[in-house]
Amino acid sequence: MELKLKAFIIETKEKTIDLPNGILKMHKKPEKIEITDIELFLKNAKPNMLTIIPESVKPDINKMKAFVKTRPVPLGVTVTEGKEEFKYILKGQNDAREEEAGAEQTNQLRAVV
């Protein structure tokens, strides 16, 4: 069933589809930057790749993400590409969206006068 739902959202080319019983989502995870060899990285790093705090120097991951998008990956750094992720959420009785609408539904029969 999950494969059919994933194929459906890919076919429609939508990122989010709100269905009566749940939500389908397809989004790409951000790429991950990991400093594998800190000494090698610090030896070759440019000042804009670092955050300098008195008494310590450490890599600035956000600046590194921007840097590797336009330039080659520095020595001592590994970039893991973000993968597309499929996710579905089933709407339940405690779903906030149902509560906001103010409509309370139950499976019990009621007498209508």
PyMOL commands that set and color helices and strands:
alter all, ss='L'
color gray80, all
select helices_A, chain A and resi 2-12+38-44+47-49+61-70+96-101
alter helices_A, ss='H'
color red, helices_A
select strands_A, chain A and resi 16-19+22-28+32-35+50-53+56-59+77-80+84-90
alter strands_A, ss='S'
color yellow, strands_A
deselect
rebuild
show_as cartoon
